[in-house]
């Protein structure tokens, strides 16, 4: 970043940086692309997912032939992607995924579409689970107007899961349950002779186990519930050992603690301080700074939320709950947008007060060239960051045995338009670099009197915001992102805000683009590639709209010591 009033060139050594970038990209492609692809080919990984339309057709056929489904009136909601995340996590931790895919993946998939089929003729909704790759119906729930789901905790006030099941069953004898279950189980391909009843007379529902179907310490269970003299739901999955469940529960509590205190609380404090310092430094800043970028952040956050409608609909008991939840989330997104805005204003003011300019305005001389070169440096640094992340993952896997599971809330399969996934990279790059680098570093330096310590603290707060990702042990992501956060801080201090923002956006765009391309389909592959090059297009467009013919190029450069 340059001292104010001293236009000098950006001093990046692109030759050395490019060498590091090529190495980083090669390491990333080897460790996070090539090796996983080769592993999937040799480990019986499932094939491509069926289309959502095909899932609906399979679900309708099953519901009509087996469950007495009539016809759905009106447009049906899009299928939601769901998964047995606990099972997948256990298999991942114990390195049993290849064996499971080979033995059980076709019959008992851990990933599936949940297709909701409203049936006005019978005043209920039939929800059919269809294997993501196989298209085979593997379970169902018949939902009435009470909003009860057999595999969620969203129960009416004052009700317990067991108590609600008893109310539905109205004292149905165990023998009657078994009699109702037997023909259905046979129709769905189960060998009832291998199933052992685990439910006692006084207990709700009906659970079978199959000791002949085991992987590690996980055993197949088939669970049914009943209502009004009929089967209400059926689902099957391998029940993981209690020790694994207890471990995940403990880790989840730690993740929540780090997220809500380490991230949410301290991010809110930074947000309040951003408002305060926007006022205190108003003589050195402008309240027009960051308005457009803050609006872009908010618009993308709302678009991303609405794009997750299939998942939100599947998780909501009724339309009122859905609308309330969406409204609450939009309010939260708006609050974050306001915090990001004041981070732009206050951060700009703090740096200008110190006589430094990490974020030139568009009207300043040479701005177009500055943005173009910042974009170029952003790509090189994104490649370096990807390589560093890949090495960190390998080291953490060796040292603490890191493993992960499926997160339905982040899956592109749960998006109405999966091809919108790459735009989330812009939300992260804009918002996080504004709050934790542009404002967070100078603000925290006032407290700790050290740029390095301030960079570490702001990076740690940012890292704690990723602890709810299902990666274990929970400390895995804070360790990873502390190192990456320090690198983002160095990029910011060395080259300025726009380079840091481009680096972050490009870094996420590549990861999200690859995730989208892995789904297959020409559209997804094309859009994934476009998402990776979009930052280059944006940088070049800014350059075109800021010609330099009449002005000497002005490009920001770092403070000599890289400090305030």
N, C-alpha and C positions, 0 to 999 in steps of 0.2 A: 504494500500500500504506500502511496506517495504522500510526502508532506504537502499540505495544501499550498497551491500557488506555484509549485515546482513541477511542471510537466516533464517527465522523463520516461524513457522506454521501459517496458517490461523486460526484466533481465533474465528470463527463463532460458536455460540452456536446453533447447529442444532436442539437440543431438543426444545428450546424455539421458534426458528424460525419455526420449523415444526408445532408447535401448532398454531402459528399465520397463517401459510400457510393453514392449514386445515380450520380454521375459515374463512379466506379470500375466499377460494375456495367454501365453503358452502354458504357464502353470495352471491357470484357471481352466482352460480348455481340456487339459489333461486330467486334472483331479475332479472337476465338477461336471464335465460333459462327457468326455471320451470314456473314462473308466466306468462311470455309472451306466452308460449305454452298453458297454461290453458286458458288464455285470448283469444287466437286465436280459441280455440275449442268452446268457449262460445259466441264469437262475430261474428260468421258467416264469418270468414276469408276465402278468396278464397282457393281452393285446390291447388294441385301441378301444376306446369307449364307444358304445353304440350311440346313435343320435337320440336326442330327447324325444323326437317324434316316434322313433322305434320303441322307446321305453313306454310311451303312452299306449301304443298299439298292443304291446305285450301285456301291459297291466289291464287294459280293457278286456282283452280276451280271457285272462285269468279270472277277473272279477265276474264276468258274465257266466263262465262255465262252472266256476267253483263257488262263488259267493252270492249268486243270484242278483247281481248288479243289472239294472235295466238300461237306461240311457241317461247320459249327462246332458243337462240343459245349459246352453250358453257356453262361453269360452272357459276352458279349464285352466287353472294356474299352471305355470311351467313346473316340470318335475324338479324337486330339490335333490341336491347331491348330499348324501349322508354316509357315514362310515362307522365301523366299530373301532373307534380310535384307541380304546384301551387294549383291545386284542392286537392291533397293529403295533402299538407301542411295545407290548410284551414280546412280540415276534422280532421286532427291530432290536430290542435290547439283548435278546438271547440269540440273535443272528439266525432265526428260524424261518425267515420270510421265503427263501427259495424252497425249503422243504414243504412249507404250508401251501405255496402256490402249486407245487407238483401234486400233492396229495388231496388238498381240500379246496383250493381256490375256486374251482369250477362249480362246486356244489354249495359251498358256504362262503361266498365272497365277502371280504371285509369292506368293500366299497359298493354302493348301490344308489340307484335313483329311487326316491320316494315320490310316487305319482298319486296325486289327490284326485279322486273321481267323485264329484258331487252327484248324489242320486236323489233328486227331489221326489221321485215317486215313493221312496221309502224314508224320506226325511233324515237321511244321514249321508256321510261321506265315507267312501271306501278308499283307504290309503294302501297302495300296494308297493312293496319293495321289490325292485327289479335289479338284478346283478348288473353292475356298470359295464362290464365287458361281455358277459354271457347273454344278457337279456332275459335270463331265467327268473320268473317270480319266485322269491324266497321267503316272503312273509307278508303280513297284512295287518291293518288296524281298521276296525269299523268305528268311526267316530260319530257320535251324536252331537247334539247342540251344547253339551256341557264342557266341551273343550278338553276332555281327558285324553292323554296319550300314555300308552303303557310304558314308554321308555323315557319319560321326562319327569321332572320334579314339579311341574306347573300344576299343582292340585288346588282345588277350591279352598278358601280360607277354613281353617279348623279341621281339615281332612288329612288323614294319613294315607299313604299309598295302600297299605294293607287294609285299612278300614274302608276305603273307597271300593276296593276290589270286592270285599265282603258284601257291601251294599249292592253292587251290581249283580253279584251271584245269587243273592237272596237265599243263602244257606244251601246251595246246591250240593248234594252228596258227592263224594269223591268218585264213586262208581259211575254216576251220571256224567261227570266230566270226562272220565276215561272213555265212556261209550260214545260221547260226542266227538272226542278227539281222534279216535281210532281210524274211522274212514277218511277223515281229512288228512291225517298223517300219511296214510297209504297213497292217497291221491297226489300228495306232494312229494312222493318218492322215498319216504322214510321206511325203514324196516323196523316195524314196531316190536319185533321179537328181540331186538338189540337194545331197546330203550328201557330204562329203569325209572320207575316213578320216585321222585324225591319229595313230593308233597304229601303231607299228612292230612288226615281227615279234617282237622280244624283250621287248616291253612288256606288262604285264598289262592286262586289261580291253579295252574297245574304245570309242574316242571318235570321234564324227563332228562336223564343224563345217558350218555352212551360211552361206556368205558372202553369200547373198541375204537372210538374215534378220539384220539389224543395226540397232542403235539407238545413236547416238553411236559410241563405240569398243567397245561390247559386242556380241559375236557369239553366235548360238545354238550351243550344244553339246548333243549327245545322248550320254550316257555309259551303257555297259552293263558288267556283270560276269557271269562264268560260273562254273558248278560242275557237276560230274558230267555233263558233256555237254549242259548246258542253260543257258538264260539265268537268272541269279540276280537281277539287278536292272536297272532302266532308269529313268533320270531325265533331265530336260531343263531347261536354264536358260540364260540369256544370261550368258556369261563376261565379267566386268568387266575392264577394263584392269589390268595388274599395278601401275601407279602408284597406282591407287585402293586396291588391296589392301594395298600397302605403307604407304600413308598411314594406313589404318584400323588396321593392325597396330601402327604406332608410337603412334597415339593410344590404343590399347587398353593398351599397356604403361604409358603415362603415367597412364591411368585406374586401373589396378591399383596403381600406386605411390601415387597420391593416396588411393585407397580404403583400402589395407591399412596404410599408415603414417599418413597424415593423418587418417583416420577411425577405423579399427579400433584402432590402437595408442593413440591419444590418448583415444578413448572408453573403452578398457579402463583407462587411467590414471585418467580421471575416475571410473570405477566403483570402482577401488581406493580412491581418495581419498574417495569417498562413504561407503564402509565405515568408513574411518578417522575421518572427521568425524562420522559417526553416533555413534561411541563418545565422541569428544572433546566433543561438544555434547549428550550424553545428558541433562544436567540441564535443557536448554532445549527438548527435543523429546520425542517419544513414539515408541516402536517399534511402535505400532499405526497410525501415520500412513501412508497410502498402501497399506495391505494390500489393500483391495478393488480400487483402481485398478490395482495391480500384477497382481493375479489376472486382472482383465479384460484387461489387456495380454497376458498369457501365453495366456489362453484364446483370444483372437482370433488370436494368432500361430499357434497350433496348428491352429485351425479353417481359417485361410487356407492353411496348408501342406497339409492333407488335402484341401482344396477344389481343389488343383492336381493331383490324382491323374492325370487323363488325360495331362498333360504329363510327370509323373514316370514313369509307366509306359512312355511312348514313349521316354524317354531312358535307361531302365534295361535292362541286358543280361538280367537275370533277376530273379526275385522276391527272392532273397537280397540282391542289390545294392540293390534298391528298399527293402527293410525296413531295411537298414543305413543307407542314406542318410536315410530318414525319421527313424530313431532319432537319428542324429547331429544333424540339424537341430532336433529337439525338445529335445535337450540344450542346444544353442546358444540356443534360444529361452528355455529355463529360466534359463540364465545371464543373458541380457538382462533377464528378468523380475526376477531378484535385484538386478541393477544398478539397475533402475528403482526398486525398492522402497527401496534404501538412498539413492537420489537424493532420494526423498521425505523420508526421515527426516533425512538429513544436510543437505539444502537447507533444510528447515524449521528445523533447529537453528542453522544459520549465520545465517539472517535473524533468528530470535528472539534470538540472542546480540547482534545489532546493535540490538535493540529495535524491530524492525519485523515486521509480520505480513502477508505477501503471500498467505497461504492460510488464511483463517478456518476453524474447525472447525464442524461441523453444529450443535453444541450452543450456539454463540455467538449472542447476541441478533441478530435480523434476518437470519439466514443465508439464509432462503428468498428474501427480497427481494433480497439481494446476488446470489444465483445467478441469479435471474430477470433482473435488470438486466445482469449479466455476460453472460448469453446474448444479450440484445439488443445489447449493445455488440459481442459477438463476431460477430454477423451483419453489422453495419455495417463492422467492420474487415475481415471476410472479403471483402466487396465491394470495399473499398479495395485490399486486397492483390491481388485478382484483376485489377483495373485496372492496378496497378503492374506486375505480372508481364507482362501483355499488352504494355505499353509497352516493358519491358525486352527482351522477345523481338524486337520490331520493331527496336529500336536495335541489338541484337547481330547480327541478321540483316543489317542494313545495314553494320555496322562490320567484322564478322569472318566474314560469310557462314555463319551457323549453319544446320545441317541435321540431320535425324534419320532413323532407319530403324526397322524393326519390331523389337519385343522380344516374342518368344513367351512368355517367362517372366512377363510382366506382363499378358498379354492375357486378357480375360474369356472369350474363346472356349476357353481352356484350363482353365476352371474347371468342375467338376462342376455347380455351381449358380452361374451368373453373377450372379444377383441378390444374392449375398452380398458382392459387391465393395465396396459402400459402407461395410461395417463396418470395413474396413481403415483408414478415416479416423480411427476412434477409437483404434486402436493407435498411429498416428503422433502424433495430438494428445496422447495421454496420455504416451507414452514419451519423445518428443523434447522436449516442453516441460518434463518433469520433469528430464531429464538435462542439457539444454543451457541451460535458462533458470533453473529453480528452484534447481538445484545449481550448474550450470556458471558462471553469472555471479558469484555471491559467492565461489566457490572461486578462479576465475581472477583476480578482483579482488585477492585476497590476494597474488597474484604480481606483477601488472602495476600495481597501485595506481591503476587507472582503471576506472570503470564502463563507459565507452565502449569502451576497449580490450578489456576482459573480454567485453563483448557481441560485439565483432567477432571475437574469437578463438573463442568458443563457437559463433558462427554459422558460422565458417569450417570448424570441425571437422564440424559438422552438414552443411554444404554438400558437403564431400569425400565424405560417405556416399552421394551421388547421382551420382558420376562414372561408375559402371558402367552407367548408363542410356545407350542408344545415341544420344546427341546429340553432334554434333561441330561445331567443335573441342571437346575435352573440357573446356576452361576455361569453356564456355558456362554449365553448370549451377552451378559454384562462384561465378561472377560474379552470376548471377541470384539464387541463394539467399543469398549474402552480404547483398545488399540486403534481401531478404525476412526474413532472420534478424535483421537490425538492427531492422526494423519489429516483428517478434514480440517482440524484446527490449524495445522501447519500450512495446509494449502491456503486457507483463508488469510492467515497472517502473512504469508509469503506473496500471494498473488491477488488477494482481494475477494470480495463477496461473490462476484459473478463467476469467477473461476471455481470457487467452492460449490456454488449452486449447480453449475454445469457438471462438475465432477460427481456430485450426489445424484443428480437426475440421470446422468448417463450410466452410472453404476447400477441404479435400480432398474433403469430401462432395459439393460442387458439381461439382468436376472429375470425380470418379468417377461421380457420377450422370449427368452428360452423356455420359460414355464408355459407360455401360450403356444409356442411352436411344438412343444412336446405333446400337445393334445391332438396333433395331426390336423387335417382339413386344410385346404388351400387358403381359405380366408385367414385362419389363425396363423399359419406360417407366414403369410404375406404381411399381416398386420404386426406380428411379432418383429419381423425384420424392419418394417417401417418405424416402429417404436424405437428401435435402436439408433436409427439415423435421424430421427426427428429433431433432436437437439442440434445437430449440424445444420439442418434446414432453418431452424429458428435463429441460430447465430448468424447465418448468412443473410437471412431476411433483414435482421436488425442492421447488419453492415450495409446492405443496399439502401436502406432508408436513412442512413447517416453518412452521406458521401464525404470524402476527405479532399476533394480536388482543391478547395479554396483554403484549406486549413492544414497546418503542420500536424502530423499524427501525434496525439497525446495518449499515452498508454500508462496506466498505473503501474507502479513498481513497489516492491516491498520496503518497509522501514528497514534501515541498515541492520538493526539487531533483531528484526522480526518481533519487536515488542512495542508496547505502548510507550 
